Amino acid sequence: MQLRQSNISKLGRVDYDVLVIGGGINGAVSAAALSGKGVRTALIDRGDWAGFTSQESSNLAWGGIKYMETFDFALVRKLCLSRNHLIRNFPSIVQEIRFFTNIPQGFRHSRLKLWAGTWLYWLIGNGFTRTPRLLSKEQIAREEPIVDVSTSNGGFEYSDAYLFDNDSRFVFGFVRSALNNGCIAANYVESQGSSRDDQGMWVTRARDVIDGQEFEIRSQVLVNACGPFVDQHNALTGQKTEHRHALSKGVHLIVHRLTPNRRVLAFFASDGRLFFVIPMGARTCIGTTDTRVDSPFTHVTDEDREFILDNINKRLKLAKPLGKEDIIAERWGVRPLAVKGGSGGEDRDFLQLSRKHSVDINHPERHISIFGGKLTDCVNVGDEVSDVVGHMGIPIPYPAHKWYGEPPHALRQEFEHRARLMNLDGYTDPTSTEKLSSRYWRRYGMEAFDLLEHIREDPSQAEVLIKATEYTRCELHHKSQHEMIVKLEDFLRRRSKISLVVREDEIRSSPGLLEACRILFGNAAEARMDEYFSRHQRDEPQPKEMLARAL
């Protein structure tokens, strides 16, 4: 909290080159790119970092194989190269994973045609991943006995990538990078609208959501990275843009691990779209839905649950069909799809609308709006926004600076050497499948060296604090100082994925939860716990109420 309060006190004191509004993936990479290149940057979000759309993805970094069917080869090429770039630059976070796909009899395309398509997909991606395989139904049954092949025509296997942790943690990594490079960032600070003064500066009226304090933030350039709220914020600032958003609701259900193999099982759901069974540690994430909606605020309906459960039960051979009682957690959110002008995508099959991003620019007023986008393409968004800012006349002191990626491999080797010398992996929870040193490096990079010092001084700092979570005591201390955790949900849902893989009653009864909260929140520990569990018990606000809060 101290870091956040310090930054809030700075937001209204100086003029910035750029203010980025919105701390999802588009805003986070914009701030990271700009600050890394030496631009004086501020970043705010009305909620927590990655607290809306960017926390509800499938955790996949994929090249858009579904766009092969609509012949959007240029988009597929761009996304495949972006995926490859992420794998190279975030080797412990973004990793190649195999997609094991089953084709039903009578499908609209033959197995051989789809297999040939995966080879074209592989070639478009420069052959960066492992080569595709053609699978007979017998091979599928032998390698993944859980798959029901009774109505199968065989299948194929190809590669894409996934996030080892979770999407919101990945987004926060860019926020942390921006902070390290001098960006003044604060979560739970909402924009109440922006206007230009007589000197041509943007003046944004801001409010601290936590204590109600109001202040103004001045900047030469304004970047609207509000995700599904881009159109609403543009209305507040009087901006007219070429694009607008159409919204699609996606729902995933998380259940106990269905297969021990670390691969994605891919099927074609009853609506014709790809449907995934995605590994998530000791859990499995299944989905997704694709439902057109008008409001950014959604919820999981019985129809959503039935659609996912019905599709998965028809495609897997389970000892007992999955039911609602097997659901550990649910993920739901909207995908903002960029469409031009007054079109809402009515002229195309809604399921075929792509997730490509569009950057709308108002040069005279120095205003940028980011529409659409996805995790795979995030580095391109950051570079594109910083290029536009430069063309608006803002000096870019270090235009060639590489603002993304993990620390150099030599530093990781040094970290692992020090970890071996102190037998860090000897502290690893025996139920964990990953070494503690690997986990620390993936989550914290260079900052993992600090964790070694805490453990060297006090070995109890390596103890897991909350049962079944793999989060140690020293990590909680680190987060309290460096990760702007304001509410318990920030930690349980976004800085970690605890609330996605552990049932709420287990979290509540964990003997280490109170100590964790005391580390994070000090004397406010019990209040933050009560706030979290009481919020989860009462009904969500209605969309109109939430929209008013958002703006």
N, C-alpha and C positions, 0 to 999 in steps of 0.2 A: 504493500500500500504506500510505503514511503516514496518509492520511485514514481508512482502514479501522481501522488500529491505534489511532488517536486515539479513534475512536468506540467501539471495543470497550472501551477503558479507562473510558469514560463510562457504558456501559450498566449496570454494577452499582453505580454510585456514587450515583445519585439515584433518586427515585420518579417514575414517569411517570403521566400521566393515562391513556394508552392504549398498550398494546403490540400491534402488528400482527405476526402470525406468518405468513410467506409473502410472497415478493417477486415473484409473478406479477402479472398485470394487476389482479386484485381487491385484492391487498395494496398494490400501488403507488399506485393511485388513492385507497385509503382513507387511506394515510399522507400523500399529497399534499393531500387535502382537509382532513384534521384539522390538520396542521401549518400549512397556509395560513390556516386560520381561528383560529390561535392556541392550539391544544391541544398540550400537551407530549406528544410522540409518539415512540415508538421503533419500529423496523422491523428484523426479522431474517429471514433465509432460510438454510436448511441448505445450499444450493448458491449458484449465482450468480443475480443478478437475471434473471427471466424464463427460468430455466434448465430448465424442464420443459414443461408444457403451453403456456405463452405464447410459446414459441419455435417452435411447430410448426403455426401456423395457415396458412390460405390467403392471408394478407396482405390480406384483403378486409374492408372496413367496409360491410356491406350491410344492407338493410332487411328481409331474411328473406323474399324473394319465394316461397321454397318453402312457407312457411306459409300462403300464399294457398289452396293446394289443400286444406288442412284447415280453412279458414275461421277461422283464428286472426287475425282482422282487428285486434283490439286489440293483439296482440303486434306485428303488422306495422306498425301505426301508430306504436307506441312506438319500434321499431327504425328506421323511416324518419326520424322526427324526430331520433333520436340520431345517425344518419348525417349528416343535414343540419347538425346542431350541430357535429359534428367537422369537416366540410368548411369551415364558416364560421370556426371557431376555430383550425384547424391547416391553413391554406391551402397551405403548402408541403410538408406531410407527408401529409395525407389529401386525395386528389384524385378528382374524378369521372372515371369511366372507362366506356366503352360495353361492353355485353355483347352479343355477336353470336351469336344462338342458332339452331341448325339443328334442324328437326323431321323425324324419320324418317316415312316412310309407315307407316300403320297404328298410329300412336301413340295412346295412350288418350284424348287430347284433340285436337280439330282445331286447325289453325293459327290460324283466326280467333278461336276461343275463347281461346286462349293470348294472342293479340295484344290482345284485349279485356281480358284479365286484366292485361296490362302497363299499359294505360291506367288501370285501377282502382288498380294499384300506384302509378302516377305521381300520381294524384289523392290517394290516402291519404297520400302524402309531400308534400302541399301544392304539387305541381307544381314542386318545387325544382330538379329536374334537367332535362336536355334531354328532349324528348318522344320517345315510342317510335316505331319505324318498322316497318311490315309489309314483309317481304322475300320476293320470289319466288326460286325456286331459281336463276334466271338472274342476279338481282342478287347473290346469295351467291357464285356462281361468278365474277362479274366483280370484286367488291370483295375477296373472300378466295379466290383461286384454289386455296389449299391445302386447302380444305374439299371433301370428296367429296360431291357432290350427286346421285350416281347413284340413290340411294334416298330422296332428300329430297322433302318436301312443302312446301318453302319454310321460312321462319322469321320471326324478328322481332329487333329491336334495342331495348335499353332501357339505362338508366343505373343504376349504383350507384357505389361508391367503393373505392379501394384505398390501401394504404400505400406511399408512394414508395420508402422504404427497406425495413426489415423489421420484423416484429412486436416482436421483443425490443428493438430500438433504440427503438421507440415506448414500450414499457413503461419502459425506463430513463429516458426523459425525465420521467416522473412521479416516479421515485425521485430524480432530480436536483433536481426542483422541491421535493420534500419536504426534501431536504438544505439547499437554499437558504433554506427557511423554518424551519430550526432542528431538523428531525427528526434524531434520532440513529439512523443506519441502518448496518448491517454485514451483508455477505454472508458465506457460509460460517460461519454461526453457527446451530447446530441447537438446537431446543427438545427437551428430554428429558422434557417434561411439565410441567403447571402445577397448582397447588393454591392454595386460599385460606387465609390465616393468620387469627389471632384478631381482627385489625383489619379483616377483610374485603378485604384487598389480595390481588391475584393474585401469586403468587411462581412465576416460571418458571425452571426449571433449564436453563441454557444451556451449550453447549460450543462453543468455537472449533474448528472442524473442521480447521484448518490446524496449530495447535500443541497442541491437546488441552486448553487451559486451560478450566476450568469456573468458572462464576459464576452468580449469581442476578439476575434482572431483576424489579423490583417495579412493578406498575401497578394502577390502580383498575379499568380495563376491559381485557378480553382479546378481541382480534379474531382469530378463526381464519380465515385466508385461504389455507389450505394447498392449494387446488386439489383434485386428486384424492385428497389425503391428509387432507381435512377429517374424514372419518369416523374415521380412525385416531387423529388428534390429539384428537378429542372423546372417544375411548375412554380416552386417557391422562388427561384432565381430568375424567372422570366426567360428561360432558354428554350428555343425551338430546335429540334434535332431531326436529322434524316431518319434515324431509327427509333424504334420503340420496342417494348418487351411484350412478348407473349409468354404465358407462364404454364409450365407443366409440373404437375405434382408427382413426385417419386416417393415410394415407400419401400423400406427394407425391414425385414424381421430378423432378429438374431436369436438363434437357438443353440443348443449344445452341439459340439462338433459332430458332423455327420459322417465324415471320412477322415482317416488319418493322413491321407496324402495331401501334400502342399501343392494343390493345383486348383484351378477354377473349373467347375463343371458348368458347361454352357448348354442351354436348350433353347428351343423356340417356343415361347409361351403361346397361349391360345389366341392372343391378339397379334401374333406374327413377329413380335420383337424378341431380341435376345433376352434370355432370362438366366440369371447366374446363381450358383452356389459358391460363395467366396470364403476362403479360409480367414479366420480372425483369431489367431492364437488357439485357445482351447474352445473357441466358439465358431459358429458358421453364420454368415450373413447371407440371406436369400432375398431375391427380388430382381427387378424392381417393377413398379407400376409406372404407367405413363398416362396421366389423366389431365386433360386441359382444365385449368381453373382461372378464375378472374382475379382472385385476391392472393397476395403473397402469404397470407396466414391460412394454414391448412391444419388438418388433423387426420389421424388414421381412422378410417371408417371400417365397419364390419365387412363391407364389400371389398375393401383393400385387403384385409386379412384373409378373407375367403378366397380371393383371386390368387394370392401368393401360396397359401396352403394347398389349395386345390391343384395348382400347377405343379408344385413340388411333389405332392403325394402321387400324382399321376406319372411322374417321371423317375421316381426313385422306389426301390424295393426296401421298405423300412419294416422292421419287426412290428412296429405300431405306427399308424399314420400320425403325422404331426398334427396337433390341435392347438387351440389357443392357450392351453395350459402349459405348452412347451415353450412359449415365447418368453425369452429373458428380457429383451428390450426391443424397442421399435425406433426406427429412424424415419423421419418424414420431412420433406421440404419441397420447395419449388425450384425448378430449373428456369432461369431467365433466358429466353430464346430471342435473339435479335432479329427483328423483322423490319422491313422498310416502310416508311410513310404510314398511311392509314391501314396498311395490310396487317391483319392479325394472323397471317398464314393460311387464310381461307383458300388461297389458290393452290395450296399444296397439301398433301397428306400430312396431317399434324405430326404423326409419328416419324416422318422423314425430315422434319425441320432439324437443322444442324445446330451444334453448340459453338460454332465459330464466333469469335468476338469481333466487334466493330468499335472503332474509336471515332466518335463524332467531335469535330473541332470547330470552335468559334474563335478564329484568330483575332479579330478586332477586340473582343472582350476577354481574350485569354482564358477561355473556358473549355474544359475537356470532359466528355461523357464517355464512359466505358460500358458497352452493352454486351451481354452474353458472356462467352468465355468458359473455360474449363481448366482444371488443374494441369492437364497435360501441356497446355499452351502458355503457361504462366510466365516463363522467362521472356517469351516474345512480347507479351503485354508490357512487362516492365521496361524492356528496351524501346518499344514503340512509344510509350508515354514519355520517356526521357528524351527521345529524339524530337517529339512534338514540342516539348517544353523548350528545348534548345532553339527550335525554329521560331518560337514566340519571342525570342530575344533575351531569354534568361541565360546567363553564362553557365556553361557546364565545365567546371575546372578540370575534371578527370574523365573525359568521355570514353576512354578505353578501359577504365577500371572494371574488372570482373567482380560483380557485386553478388554473386550467387555461388552455391556449391559448398561442399564440405571442405574442411581444412586439408592442406596437402597430405599426401600419403605418408610422408616422412614423420609428420607430427602424430599421425595415428600409430605408427610403429613405435615412436617414443612413448606414447601413452600406454600401449600394450606392454612395452618393456617394463615400465615402472609398475604397472598392475601385476605383472608376473613376479617382480622382486618382492612385492608385499603380499603375494598370494591372494590377490583380490578375489579371484574366482573360487577360492576356497570358502568364501562367504555365501556363494550362490545358493539360493533356495533349492533343495533337492527335487522339488516338484517342477522347477523351471526347466525348459528345454534350451535355454540360451545362457551363455556366459554373462556374468555381471559386467565384465569389462566391455563386451560388445554392446550390451544394452546402454551403458552409460555413454559410450562414444556416439551411438546412434542418436540418442536423445539430446545430448548437450555439446557434442563436438569439443572445441577447445576448452569450454567451461568444465568439462569432465575432469581436468587436472585438479580443479578446486575440490572436487568430491574426494579424490584420493587423499588430499591433505586432511580433510575432516575425518576420514576413516583411520588414517595413520595416528591422529591424535586421540581418537575415541572409536574403537572397533564396533561399539554398539550402533554407530551411525550407518553400518552396512546391514542392519537388521530390517527385514520387511515390516512395515508398520501396520498396514491394513491387510488382513488375511486375504490370500488369493489375488492380490493386485500386482505383485512384483515391484512395488514402490518402496524404497528404503528411506530410513529416517533422514539421511543427509540430503536426499533429493527434495524432501519437504522443506528443509531449511533453505536450500538453494532456490526453490520456487518462491518462497515467501519474500525473498529479497530481489529476485530478478524477473519474475514472470507476471507481475501485475494481477495477481489473483485477488479479486474483490469479493466474490461470492463462492460458496462451496461448489456450486455447479460449474464454475470456471475450471476448478481442479478436476472434479470427477468426470466431466463430460468433454472438456476441450484440451487442457494441458495433459490429460491422460484419457484413456478410454474405459475407465473403471465402471462408469454407470452403463456402458454398453455391454459389458461382459459379466457383471455381477448383479444379481437381483437386488432390488432396493432393500428388501427386508434383511438381506445378508450384510449390506453396507451399513444399515442402521445398527445392527447388533454387533458389528465388529468391535472388539475391545480396543483396537488402536485408533479408531476414528476420532475420539475426543482429543487424544494427544496430537493427531495430525492437524485437527482444527486449531488447537492451541498454538502450534508452530506457525500456521498460516495466518491466524487472525488474533492471536493474543487474547486479551480479555473479552473479545467479542466472539469467542469460539462457540459458546452455547447458542448465542443469538443467530449465528450463521447456520448452525445445524438446524435450529427450529425453523428458520426461514426456508431452507432447502426442502425439508420434509413436509412442511405445511403447504408449500407451493405445489408440491407434487400431489397433494391430496385434494386440492380444490380444483374447480373447473378452470380451464384456460379462459382468458378474456375473449370476448367476441371480437371478430375482425375489425369492426369500426372503432372499438375502444383501442385496440392495439395499433391501428393505423394512426390514430390521433397521437398516441405516445411516440410512434416512430418519427413523426414529423414535428 
